Amino acid sequence: MSTAITLSTHVLDTALGRPAAGIRVRLLRGSETLGSGVTDADGRVKEFGAKGALAAGSHALVFEVGEYFGKSKRDAFYREITVAFEVAPGSGHHHVPLLLSPFGYSTYRGS
C-alpha cells in the first residue's frame, strides 16, 4: 500500500518575530497550478485545494510576498519567492517552512 503524499507550509517573519499572515502561496508542477492558499493567522497553509494527493516529481511553492511587505509599509527586496523541491514516491507528508525577512529568506524540509 502506498502512502499518500501531502503538503503544508508555514511562513515566519523573522524580522518581526511572528507568523506572516495573508501571504498567497501557489503550488505548481511545471507551469500547471495545482492549488493555492493564503497563510492564516498562524502563518500556515495546511492544504492547497489540490485534487487528491500530490504525485511524485518536481513541484514548487510560490510565495507572493510583495503585497505582504507593502501592507506594512516595509521596503523589501523580494516580490515573489519560489521554492522548488522534489517529491519521492510514497514519501508521505511534506512540510516546507519559509523563514522570511525583507531582504532574505531560508527554507528547509520540515516535518
N, C-alpha and C positions, 0 to 999 in steps of 0.2 A: 504494500500500500504506500503510495507516495504522499509526502507531506505538502499541504497547501503552502504556497509562497504568498506572504502578506507583507505590507509595508506601512510604516508610520514615520513621522518626523517630529522634531522638537526644535524650536528656534529660541536661543537665549541671547539677549542683548547684553554683551559683556561690558559695554561702556556704561550702561545704566544698572547692571546687576539684577536684571529681571527678565521674565519671559517677554518675547516680542509678539504681541497680539496684532492681528489684522493683516498679516502678510499672505498674499496669494501665492500658492505653490501648485505648479503643474507637474504631472507625471507623464513622461514621454517614453516611447520606444521608437527610436529613429525619429522621424518627423511627425509621427502619429501621437496625438494627445490621448492618453488612456483615461485620465481623470484629473481632477483638481480639487483643491480645498483651500480654506483660509485658516490661518493659525487662530486658535481660540484664546481665551484669557490666560491660559497657562502656556501659550506658545506652541500648542500641539495641533497636528493634523493626524487623527487616528486612522482615517481611511480616505481614499481618494475617489470614491464613487466608481472605480473601475469595475467593469462587469466581470465577476469571478476572480479567481486568484491570478497573480502575476505568472507569466510564462518565464521560463529560464531565458537568459540572454542579457543583452545590454539595455540599460534603462538610464534615465536621467530625471532628476528633480530640478525644476527651475524655480528659484525663489525670487519673486518680484519685489525687491527691497527698496526701490527708489521712492515709491509712494509712502512707505513706512517712515523713512527718514524725513521726507518732505512734510508730513503731517506734524512732526515735532520740530520743524524748522531747523534741522541739523544738516550741515553740509556733509556730503558723503561721496565717496569715490565710485561706489558700485550702484548701478541701477538694477542689475539683474545678476544673480549668481546661479551658475549651472553646476550641479554635482552629478557626474556620470559614474555609473557603477555597474558591476556585473553580478547577475543573479544565477547561482548554480541550481541545477535541477534538484528538487526536493529539499531545498535549503531552509525551509520554514520561514519564520518571521525575520524581516529586516527592519532595523530602526536606524535612520540616518539623521543624526542631530547636526545642527548648524550653530556654531558659536560665532556671533556677529558683532561687529563694531563698524563705525562709519568708514574706516579705512583699512579693514582687514576682516578675514574670517578664517575659520578652520572647521573641519568636519571629520567624522570617523564613523565606523560601523558600531552602533550601539547594540543593546540587547533589549 
